[in-house]
Amino acid sequence: MQIHIEASALPGRTCGPDSDFPGFENIHVGVQRKDRPGELLGLHPGDAPTASWTLECTAKATADGVEISGPYIQSRLGGRFVYLSWGTVDEAGLFSMFRRAKLMFSDIEPGVLEAAARSGRLTGRLGLSDAKGQPLCARVRPPAIAWSAGAGADANTTGTRTG
């Protein structure tokens, strides 16, 4: 199965400080590899108009529903998920993470996840700026992310598209 993450409304390459955010420059976002915070897939600058990632994974039907696994699928207490990692990139190209957004599979409607396992495609669409215009972080739930299965206009969906 492939998971497609389609993001819009990125916060910018520079975000100034706020009460709960120290501010950063040369901001980038990518998908974190399982158990390897420094290994990222598809690093995009924070001022890109859009960002997208395609994750190859395996979907397996279990008694508890669909179990997804793969090199970019995190598996911790509380479930399986994808991390979108935010960080800065220095002159040498070194990425230093400062926050993450967590896309939980348990937040996807079971019927959508089952349809995705059958069709081989799961798509998540989200905006990557929070209410203050800073990089989106913490657990991202519908309606902030819209999950759909398969391809085409009649695909099963949950949540609404934002951003």
Order of alpha helices (4+ residues) and beta strands (2+ residues): beta-beta-beta-beta-beta-beta-beta-beta-beta-alpha-beta-beta-beta-beta
